[in-house]
Amino acid sequence: MQGLDDAGNIFVGWGSQGYFTQFAPDGTTIFDARIARGQDTYRAYRFPWVGTPAAQPSVASTSAGRNVYASWNGATQVASWQVLAGATADALAPATSAPRTGFETRIRTDGAAFVAVQALDAAGAVLGTSKAISTG
């Protein structure tokens, strides 16, 4: 059992069964999970986790670069996306930005021959940059 700092919640690992549950102070179950078969453990802890993928963010576009799609599977700190656009892959400059809206964010742009995206955290710091792609 682990006492959590958030409003008196309790986290319980059910030993070798591979189950774990988080309870609110009134006993309500607020999180319940099981470790996949073959990945057994008798230990369970709950701590903040930050996903930082080894791969770069992904970018795709349609309509000659007028719709740019950005995603970064596993990244947990992306707050917004910045589109880099230009006439060549080596001459990109910030064009527009948009808040992250889910797994894949669609961003409307004025169009460009090449685009890339940068994942930004809540403070506007760059977390990662995709490869540049041709929109044509």
C-alpha positions as CSV (number, residue, x, y, z in Angstrom):
1,M,0.0,0.0,0.0
2,Q,1.2,3.5,-0.9
3,G,-0.2,6.7,0.5
4,L,-0.4,9.4,-2.3
5,D,0.0,13.1,-1.8
6,D,-3.1,14.0,-3.8
7,A,-6.0,14.5,-1.4
8,G,-5.5,11.3,0.7
9,N,-5.7,8.7,-2.1
10,I,-4.3,5.2,-1.5
11,F,-2.6,3.0,-4.0
12,V,-2.7,-0.8,-3.4
13,G,-0.6,-3.5,-5.2
14,W,-2.3,-6.9,-4.9
15,G,1.0,-8.9,-4.8
16,S,1.8,-11.7,-7.2
17,Q,-1.7,-11.3,-8.8
18,G,-0.3,-8.4,-10.9
19,Y,-3.3,-6.1,-10.1
20,F,-3.2,-2.6,-8.7
21,T,-5.9,-0.2,-7.6
22,Q,-6.1,3.4,-6.5
23,F,-8.8,4.4,-4.0
24,A,-10.2,7.8,-3.1
25,P,-10.4,8.6,0.7
26,D,-14.1,7.5,0.6
27,G,-13.1,4.1,-0.8
28,T,-14.2,4.8,-4.4
29,T,-12.0,3.0,-7.0
30,I,-10.5,5.7,-9.2
31,F,-7.9,3.6,-11.0
32,D,-7.7,-0.1,-11.5
33,A,-5.3,-2.0,-13.8
34,R,-3.5,-5.3,-14.3
35,I,0.0,-6.1,-15.7
36,A,-0.2,-8.1,-18.9
37,R,0.3,-11.9,-18.5
38,G,3.9,-12.9,-18.8
39,Q,5.1,-9.6,-17.3
40,D,4.3,-10.5,-13.7
41,T,5.6,-8.7,-10.7
42,Y,4.6,-8.5,-7.0
43,R,5.6,-4.8,-6.7
44,A,3.4,-1.8,-7.6
45,Y,4.1,1.9,-7.2
46,R,2.4,5.0,-8.5
47,F,4.6,8.0,-9.4
48,P,4.4,10.9,-11.9
49,W,5.8,9.8,-15.3
50,V,6.9,11.7,-18.3
51,G,6.9,10.1,-21.8
52,T,9.9,11.2,-23.9
53,P,10.0,9.1,-27.1
54,A,13.3,8.4,-28.7
55,A,11.8,8.9,-32.2
56,Q,11.2,12.4,-33.6
57,P,7.7,13.9,-33.9
58,S,5.7,12.9,-37.1
59,V,4.4,15.3,-39.8
60,A,2.1,14.8,-42.7
61,S,0.3,17.2,-45.0
62,T,-2.4,17.5,-47.6
63,S,-3.6,20.2,-50.0
64,A,-0.2,21.5,-50.9
65,G,0.7,22.1,-47.3
66,R,-2.5,23.9,-46.4
67,N,-3.3,21.2,-43.8
68,V,-0.4,19.9,-41.7
69,Y,-0.9,17.0,-39.3
70,A,1.4,16.7,-36.2
71,S,1.8,13.8,-33.7
72,W,4.4,12.3,-31.4
73,N,3.3,9.0,-30.0
74,G,4.1,8.6,-26.3
75,A,5.1,12.3,-25.7
76,T,3.3,13.5,-22.6
77,Q,4.5,17.1,-22.4
78,V,3.4,18.5,-25.8
79,A,1.2,21.6,-25.3
80,S,1.3,23.0,-28.8
81,W,2.8,22.6,-32.2
82,Q,4.7,25.0,-34.4
83,V,4.8,24.6,-38.1
84,L,8.0,25.4,-39.9
85,A,7.5,26.1,-43.6
86,G,9.6,27.1,-46.6
87,A,10.5,26.8,-50.3
88,T,13.2,24.2,-49.5
89,A,13.8,21.7,-46.7
90,D,16.9,23.6,-45.7
91,A,15.2,27.0,-45.5
92,L,12.3,26.6,-43.0
93,A,11.0,29.3,-40.8
94,P,8.1,29.5,-38.2
95,A,4.8,29.8,-40.1
96,T,2.0,29.2,-37.6
97,S,1.3,27.3,-34.4
98,A,-1.7,25.6,-32.7
99,P,-2.5,24.0,-29.4
100,R,-2.2,20.2,-29.3
101,T,-5.7,18.7,-29.7
102,G,-5.1,15.0,-29.2
103,F,-3.0,12.2,-30.7
104,E,-3.0,14.0,-34.0
105,T,-3.4,17.7,-34.4
106,R,-4.5,19.3,-37.7
107,I,-3.0,22.8,-38.3
108,R,-4.2,25.0,-41.2
109,T,-1.4,26.9,-42.9
110,D,-0.9,29.2,-46.0
111,G,0.8,26.4,-47.8
112,A,4.5,25.8,-48.5
113,A,6.6,23.5,-50.6
114,F,8.2,21.9,-47.4
115,V,7.0,21.7,-43.8
116,A,8.2,20.3,-40.5
117,V,6.7,20.6,-37.0
118,Q,8.1,21.3,-33.6
119,A,6.6,20.0,-30.4
120,L,6.4,22.7,-27.7
121,D,5.9,22.4,-24.0
122,A,3.6,24.7,-21.9
123,A,6.5,27.2,-21.6
124,G,7.1,27.3,-25.4
125,A,10.4,25.3,-25.2
126,V,11.1,23.0,-28.2
127,L,10.8,19.3,-27.1
128,G,11.4,17.8,-30.6
129,T,11.4,18.6,-34.3
130,S,10.2,16.4,-37.1
131,K,12.0,15.8,-40.4
132,A,11.0,18.2,-43.2
133,I,8.7,16.8,-45.8
134,S,7.7,17.9,-49.3
135,T,4.0,18.9,-49.6
136,G,3.8,18.4,-53.4
